[in-house]
Amino acid sequence: MYKLLIADDEYEFRNGLTRFFPWNQVGFEAVKQAENGKEVLEIVHTNEIDVILCDIKMPIMSGIDVARELRNSHIKIVFLSGYREFEYAQQALTFGVKNYILKPPKFHEMENVFKGLKEELDQKKDLKASRLASEKAEDPVFETLITKIKRYIEQNYRDATLEGTAKFVHLNQHYLSKYFKQKTSENFSDYVIRVKMEKAKELLADPNCKTYEISEIVGYSNAKNFTRTFRKYTGKSPREYRNRE
């Protein structure tokens, strides 16, 4: 049920409207009443309200004043008035009020207006739910992409580059670099080096692998560059790492 606030300076009128119109049949619950625009604003600031059925002419603050104050909120406003002057309807449109019911309201008119409002609110709710569901489903998407990127690097560590990886996942390389850092808190280049060095550590466990061979396997044509990078990563040279025990 959507929450409805009924505002009118005539107690009998607003109370009768609250009690005798079958609000639940059109998807609403009349939860609050107000006798002027000031009370309306006080209520909406402390209560969950979806729609205001509001007399356009009220003391202290009019319905137009209320619409002006709430023009950027999610709350829908329906005006009630015994006045037929076009200027009121025109001002109502200015502040996004689409529905205008003349007093005394006819049952079928009230029913049509609020059924239409319910459909509009339902669509908005469904759209919001769909958007939230999409947003929730998006972290898995990020994780899948990161997993794809990491798997590509791990399988192609010897020649892995930012440009090549970007082409593989169909992303701009500058965007990929920023995206990877944002999602993993690690620079793309640092991750590539880490994969290379961890592979080098595995290969160094095999005494039959020469250092220069390992250097080439992990993508370093210059063994000195490999040694320098390995020392920076592990704190030891390849020889020291191999003979550490």
C-alpha positions, -999 to +999 in steps of 0.1 A: +000+000+000+012+035-008+011+061+020-014+089+015-016+123+033-049+142+030-047+179+036-077+203+038-086+231+062-122+217+066-121+189+092-153+172+083-143+171+046-109+156+051-120+133+078-149+120+057-126+116+027-101+097+049-128+073+063-153+067+035-134+064+003-121+028-002-085+037-004-073+001+000-091-009-032-070+015-053-037+006-035-035+034-009-036+038+029-047+072+043-021+075+071-021+112+079-042+143+079-032+180+078-052+212+080-027+235+063+004+235+041+027+240+071+015+209+087+019+190+054+056+199+053+061+189+089+045+156+083+064+147+051+097+155+068+091+129+096+069+103+078+070+082+047+045+097+024+040+087-013+011+109-023-006+141-010-042+148-017-042+185-010-067+214-011-052+241-032-065+269-010-054+265+027-044+289+054-007+296+064+006+277+033-015+270+002-013+238-019+007+258-044+032+266-017+034+229-008+040+219-044+067+245-047+085+232-016+082+196-027+088+200-064+121+181-063+109+153-040+095+119-050+061+127-035+031+130-059+005+157-054-031+157-063-049+191-059-085+195-046-103+227-053-136+243-058-119+269-079-121+265-117-097+294-125-071+284-151-043+301-132-044+275-104-041+246-128-013+265-147+006+270-115+001+233-106+016+222-139+046+245-132+055+224-101+048+191-117+013+185-103-006+166-130-038+157-113-065+183-103-098+172-088-127+196-084-148+197-052-170+179-044-150+150-058-169+124-078-162+088-069-153+076-104-129+106-108-111+098-076-109+062-085-095+069-120-069+094-107-056+071-079-056+040-100-035+059-125-012+071-098-008+036-085+002+023-119+028+052-122+042+044-087+043+007-095+063+013-126+087+035-107+091+009-080+097-018-106+122+003-124+140+010-091+140-026-081+153-036-116+181-010-113+191-022-078+191-058-090+213-048-119+237-030-096+239-059-072+245-083-101+273-059-114+302-069-085+301-105-099+306-089-133+336-069-121+350-101-105+345-120-137+364-094-157+392-092-132+394-130-132+396-130-169+423-104-169+444-123-143+439-156-161+451-141-193+483-127-176+490-160-159+487-179-191+507-154-211+531-140-185+561-142-208+547-116-232+519-101-212+515-063-218+488-038-209+481-032-246+477-069-254+456-076-224+433-046-232+428-060-267+420-094-253+392-080-230+381-053-255+389-023-233+409+009-237+443+003-222+442+035-201+408+025-188+420-010-181+449+002-161+427+025-139+400-002-136+425-029-125+440-006-099+406+004-086+394-032-083+425-049-070+444-021-053+474-032-073+490-016-104+486-037-136+524-037-141+531-048-106+507-077-110+525-088-142+558-087-124+544-106-095+532-134-118+566-135-136+586-136-103+564-163-087+569-184-118+606-177-116+606-189-080+590-222-091+615-227-119+644-220-096+634-250-075+645-271-105+683-273-103+685-282-140+671-248-150+697-222-157+692-186-145+695-172-181+669-199-192+645-188-165+650-152-174+639-159-210+610-181-199+595-153-178+601-127-205+634-111-198+659-112-228+685-095-206+694-117-176+707-087-157+673-070-158+658-102-146+682-105-117+676-069-107+638-073-108+640-106-089+662-091-062+638-062-058+608-086-055+623-112-032+652-094-015+676-120-030+693-127-063+682-158-082+714-176-071+708-166-034+672-177-036+681-211-051+708-217-024+688-202+005+685-235+024 
